[in-house]
Amino acid sequence: MKNKLNEKDLKLLKGKYVDINSVINKLKNNYPIQYLIGNVDFYGKKICVNKNVLIPRFETETLVEKTLHYINKLNLNKGSLLEIGTGSGCISIIIKSEIPSLEITAIDISRKALTLAKKNAKINKVKINFIQKDVFKYNMINNYDVLISNPPYIKLGDKIDPRTKYEPKIAIYADETGLIYYKKIFEIGKEFLNKKFIIALEIEETKGKELKNIAKEFFPNSKIKIEKDLAGKDRYLFILSE
């Protein structure tokens, strides 16, 4: 079986599904066990997932952890945060749980994703302003202190891990360069972030240097940092006001 099934997960699935054989067949075809179980543990919180959202990864937990550090370091605890492409809402939910005084707005183009994100916020007892918007057509009405995103960054046509084939393509693929979302985020950041700010992004491991150079064009006077994930890969881009 390509998806390893431990006894705990098997017990959960047997309790949820009558036909366990069909479930096991799905797993053999790389169908995500997280979708079958219906939730994941993310940063110690229960986050419901389904086929309309990307499954939260360990790498994104580290993005959250590092962003929390910078928010505290820059004393932006009472500021406002915008998340672009919230999906299941996991990033915003954890940050709001850890820093309740932060005002958070989270946008996504997918209505179905936002329905799930709202459910997750309710389960975890946090208040977040969810808005259905296409980031390329979003007319900002507020300024923000923190901008965070784990945007789609796979180039159109590139092969992806077979285990991700059931996840929403809109949350995985960008354009022919893989950079279109980052450039839009930089544009938004330049125009709508306050003087003291943080931009926190998850990135594809080979794009760090290229993205850093692009970021310098938008933010020549800011501190731009590429940071590594737990596997030692370039995975995060932070832009910090000086």
N, C-alpha and C positions, 0 to 999 in steps of 0.2 A: 504493500500500500504506500502511495506516495506521500499522503498526509499521515503522519504518525498519530495514533490514537491511544492516549493513555487511559487507565481504568476510570479516572475521575470524569474525563470527557465522555467516555462510553456510557457511563452511568447517567450522565446528564442527557445524552441523546436518546437513550432507551426510555427515559422518563418523559421525553417530549414527543417522540415519534413512535407510531405503532409499527410501521414497516422499517425496521432497522437495517434490513438488507439493502433497500434502495438508498438509504443514507450512506451506507458504507460504499456503495457503487459510486455515488457522487464524489466521495472523498478520494476514491481511486482515480477519478478524472480531475483531480486538483481543485474541486469545489471547496471554497474556504470553510473550514470547520467553524470559524467565528460567525459566519452567516447562519450556519445550522444551529449553533448554540444560541445565537441572538445577541450576544454581548461580549465585551472584552474588559479586562482590567487595564485601565490607563491611569498611570500616576496615582494608583490606589483608589480610583473611582470606577464605578460601574458605568460603562458607556455602551448603549445599545447600538447594534450595527445591522444593516441589511444591504441588499444589492444596490441600493441607491447612494451609498457612501463608501469612501475609501476606508479600509480597515486601518485603524491607528497603529503606527509602528513604534518600536522602541526608540528609534532615532528621533521621533517627534517628541517623545518624553524629554529627551535631552534638550531639544529646542526650547521647550517650556521651562525646564530647569534653568537654563542659561538666561532666558529672557527675564524670569523672575529675579535673578541675581542683578541684572542691569537695571531693572525698574527700581529695585531697592537702592542700588548704588547711586542712581541719578535722582533719587527722592521724587519719583513720579507716582508714588502710591495713590495719590488723590487725583491723578490725572485721568485722561481718557484714552482708550485703546480701540483701534479698528482692526478686525481680522478680515482678510480677504480670502474667500473660498473656505468657509468654515466646515462644510461637510457634516460630519456627525456632531460638530460643536465641541469636540474634545479639548482643543487648545484653549478656547475662550472659557470653557467651564472650569478647567483646572486653574487658570490664572485668576478668575473671579473668586473661586473657592479659597485660593491662597491670599489674595488681596481684595477683600470685599469692598474696600473704599474706591477701587478703580471702576470707572464707568466704561462698559464694554458694548461696542456695536459689532455685529458679525454679519457679513453679507455672503450670499451664495446665489448662483444663477438657478439652482435646482430647487423647485418648490418641494419636491419629495424629500430631498436632503434636509431642508429647513424644518419640515414637519418632524423629522426624527431628532434634529438638533434641539428643537423646543421641548420634545419629550425628555431628552437627556438632561436639559437644564432643569426641568421640573423634578426629575428623579433626584438630582443632586442639589436641589433647593438653592439655585442661584438665579439671579435676574440678569438677563442679557437682552439687548435690543437686536433681534434678528430681522434682517431685511432681505427680500428677494430682489437681487439686482445683478445685472451683467456688469462686471467691473469696467468694461470698455464703454459703457453707456451710463455710468453712475455719476450723477451730478451731486457733488459734495455740497453739504450745507453747513458742515462743522469742521473745525480744525481738531487735530488729535496730537497726543504726545507720543503714542506708541503705535507702530504699524507692524503687524505680524502676518505671516502667510507661509503655508506650505503649498505653493501653487503647482499646477501641472508643468512638468519640465522635460518630458520625453519627446524627442523629435518625431514628427509624423513619419510613419514608415519604419521606425526602429522596432526591432523585436523586443518584446518584454518577457519577463519571467512568466512561465506558464501558470504559476500560482496566482498571478494578477489578472488573468484573462476574464474572470467573472466580475471584476470590479468595474465601476463606471468609467468608460473611456474619457469622458469629459473631465474627470479628475486626474487623469494620467497624462494625456497627450497635450502638447502645446502647439507649436507650429514647426516649420521646416528647420528652424534654428534651435528650438527649445528655450528661447529667451524672451518671447513676446510678453509673457506675464511679468517677468522681472522688470522689463523696461517700463511697462505700464505702472507698476508699483513704484518705481523710482519717480516717475512723472507725478503721481499722486502725492508721494512723500515730499517732493520739492515744493509743491504748491500748497499742501494742506496740513503739513506738520508744524507744530509750534516751534519756537526758537530752540527750546530744549527738547530733544527727541531721541527715540530709538526706532530703528527699523530692524526687524528680526526675521530672517528668511531661512527656510530649509532649501538646500540646493543639491543638484546632481554632483557627485563626487569629482567629476573631471572638469567642471565648469568654474571652479573657484577663481582662478586667475583672470579669466575672461570677464566674469561678473564683477570682480573687484575693479577692473579697469573701466568698465561701463559705469559703475557706481561713482567712480572718481569724477567722471564727466558731469554728473548731476550734483555731487556733493564734494567739491574740491577742498573744502575747508573742514570736513568732518573726519572723524576717526573711522576707518573701514577695516574690519577684521574678518578673516576667514578662520573658523574654528572647526575642530575635528570631533567626530562622533566617538563612541566607545571602541569602535574597531580601528580608530586611527585614520579614518577617511575624512577628507574635506567635505563637510556636510552643512555648515552654517555660515551665513553671511550676516554680520552685524554692522550697522552704520550708526554711529553715536555722535551726537552734537558735541563740539569741543567746549 
